[in-house]
Amino acid sequence: MAERSTAAVDVADNSGDEPLTAKAGKATTDGLAEAQDEAEKSAPDTGSERQNTEPGISAPELHSGHKLARRYRLEECVTRLDGFSSWRAVDEKLRRAVGVHLLPADHPRARSVLAAARSSALLGDPRFVQVLDAVEENDLVYVVHEWLPDAVELTALLASGPLEAHEAYQLVSQVSQAMAAAHREGLAHLRLTPGAVLRTSTGQYRIRGLAVNAALRGISADRPQRTDTEAIGALLYAALTQRWPYEADAYGLSGLPKGVGLIAPDQVRAGVHRGLSELAMRALINDGATASRQDPPCTTPDELAAAVAEMPRIRPPEPTFTAPPEYQRTTYQQGTYGRSQPGLGTVPLPPVAPPPPPLQSRTGKALKWTVAALLIAALGLGSWQVADHLLDQSNESDTTPVQPANGDDKTPKPLKPLRITDASEFMPSGSGIKPALVPNAIDGKAGTAWITLQYQNYPNFGNLPDRKQGSGIIVDLGSVQDVSGIDIDMYRGGQKAEVLAAGADASDPSALADFSQRLTKLETVAGTLKTTLDKPVRTRYVLIHITELPTDGSADRFRGGISEITFTG
């Protein structure tokens, strides 16, 4: 097995670190939970986030609502680490969300961060999250970048499973081409992790943190092109197998078994596309090609992009549909009625007697006319008697009061699925967890889900102050409906959850007290929360409320979510 370069090992050693740029909908305390997670990989458990690793440097003491340049209003702290902090903010001049990195002007990496941000801004490639501003002001250095609320991290995509072949092909093709263009301008990433790659709602992949992420961390490399190429290979490997191609677990992915070395993706998981598997190995292995093909390794993003272009194009999967059942003909319709069956011998059938000849004589014709006349007379007499009887009944019913129909005789209407017009994350503290993933819970696809962050030490969302009332999803039925049935697929079993409904006159409820009607009791759910109510509940808004999460890989890590929501009425 070929050896991996020092650059690849550096990627593995830093794989536990959380990406630095702002995450959509992530609260301050949630960001600290992730920061605690990464700190524990390299330091003893102290119960607080890792800060001030540079001697004498402290992170700027800022708070939500602070305004930079009389324009950028800080909203949520996402990361606070190594003397810098990252925030979600609002550009009040252009009325849009932005991300901001902040660090003291006397920070030893302040000059390199400013230089990296300004160089990245000059690139102007739409495949990268754009740097909008880089300023030194009032003893602070801050970098402002785009915020993509509709984009989803590759980390979240892989939490639901490996990508299908066409999607993995698009990932490696777009990312390698983008990084090749960056390196032609002298820019490297050096922190190209699953958290740095975003997939937009249109299916395009965008890269955040070009040059800036590495400058914030103080990361450099002797061979930056090799480092970024191996990082793209690791992303492709993870997309094909849902495994991280190193022994250490990272980004919610399990690492490879210890002692086996780097094995090809198609040996880790069945059904992996052979060409993509070999391409990942060519990007990851440095000294020699894969065992199955003698193609040279890819050492630069340009070489990797060229290798992708040489592959036969992988087309998207055809839309699936269920074929109608084949029409089953009966034996009589197939024309085999009365025929001898194969292998049973030929047995002659008894002759069928022909019907008697019709009455064609003069006597027969007279008999037919007589019978017809008698039938007509009988029908006329019977009709007169029936009409007379009905008239008598009608006269009697005029004086008889009409009895109302008994309600017990009504046949209950069958339940039908209720249309869900919208859904939002339950945010009692005003800050979200993963609001961009909420549509995954109502899209009718079992393979997608709204998934929480990973919390540590406590199942009640890390026992964080902003998560005392838990989280969940609020469903909007569009109008007041009679809810009779509940069918909710949870992301995994072991979550403590309940279903509550707002009053019929509620308008845009957001607090837990707004949901006054209980549909299910608070209990630990195995995997599916499904029930039929004894009596329909009239409401427009329904809350799936989660208070505790199941374990996620280890006894002190917790994560949950919701895969699909259905109501009937």
Disulfide bonds with the S-S distance in Angstrom:
none
